[in-house]
Amino acid sequence: MAVTAQEAKKTDSIIPRTERYGLRVGTDLYKIARSIYDKDYKGFEVTADYRYSKRIYIAGEIGNENKTTDEPQLNFTTKGTYFKIGADYNIYENWLDMENMITIGARYGVSSFSQELNSYDIYIPNPYFPGSGAVTTPQTFDGLSAHWLELVAGIKAEIFDNVFLGFTLRLNRLVSNKKPENFDNLYIPGFNRTYEADFGVGFNYTVSYFIPLYKKKDKPKTEEEPKAK
């Protein structure tokens, strides 16, 4: 059957766009910087995402933290590792060959850690001598763990070929929390500070490198013309 000039023109106007699929690996710049300027903190995080489909990315993070928290009535050190796994959905519509992202997503996080209570003050309503309630004998609590869910929103922008800068905001909710006896997990590696109702917040600022693995053609959808009566 012969193709009409109108049909040929319509076919030629639909140009499939070739999109890259692969693995992006990076690190959290904030944790590296904080490890340098904050003497009470050491941490490192590796981030990764894999493009599963046009808009869905399988994503995760793995890291470790060593943080000493100094509060008016207690001083404690938290040490441990964590990992998170989940997915991101890219809501940004790129044009030309851009690969930028504005994402919403979720993670399931798991942390294994220890707490060391360095010192604390015993509350005494009317102390005879100021500071008489201070206790400086360290106590170590090992074998602690926590599980949580995260809602994630973020952006990634390509600044050089295959090099991306990114930023995410995270809202966390604890699912389970193994606490030490007579103490609480006030800070959890990967989760950050715990607040009332087991909620927490976090963020990361990343640099990552994209490793292309294969390409797929994405043919734009077109509206079908109404059939002639």
Stockholm file with secondary structure:
# STOCKHOLM 1.0

chainA/1-229         MAVTAQEAKKTDSIIPRTERYGLRVGTDLYKIARSIYDKDYKGFEVTADYRYSKRIYIAGEIGNENKTTDEPQLNFTTKGTYFKIGADYNIYENWLDMENMITIGARYGVSSFSQELNSYDIYIPNPYFPGSGAVTTPQTFDGLSAHWLELVAGIKAEIFDNVFLGFTLRLNRLVSNKKPENFDNLYIPGFNRTYEADFGVGFNYTVSYFIPLYKKKDKPKTEEEPKAK
#=GR chainA/1-229 SS CCCCHHHHHHHHHCCCEEEEEEEEEEEEHHHHHHHHHCTTEEEEEEEEEEECSSSEEEEEEEEEEEEEEECSSEEEEEEEEEEEEEEEEECCCCCTTCCCEEEEEEEEEEEEEEEEEEEEECCCSSCSSTTTTEECCCEEEEEEEEEEEEEEEEEEEEEETTEEEEEEEEEEEEEEEECCTTCCCSEETTTEECCGGGEEEEEEEEEEEEEEEEEEEECCCCCCCCCCC
#=GC SS_cons         CCCCHHHHHHHHHCCCEEEEEEEEEEEEHHHHHHHHHCTTEEEEEEEEEEECSSSEEEEEEEEEEEEEEECSSEEEEEEEEEEEEEEEEECCCCCTTCCCEEEEEEEEEEEEEEEEEEEEECCCSSCSSTTTTEECCCEEEEEEEEEEEEEEEEEEEEEETTEEEEEEEEEEEEEEEECCTTCCCSEETTTEECCGGGEEEEEEEEEEEEEEEEEEEECCCCCCCCCCC
//
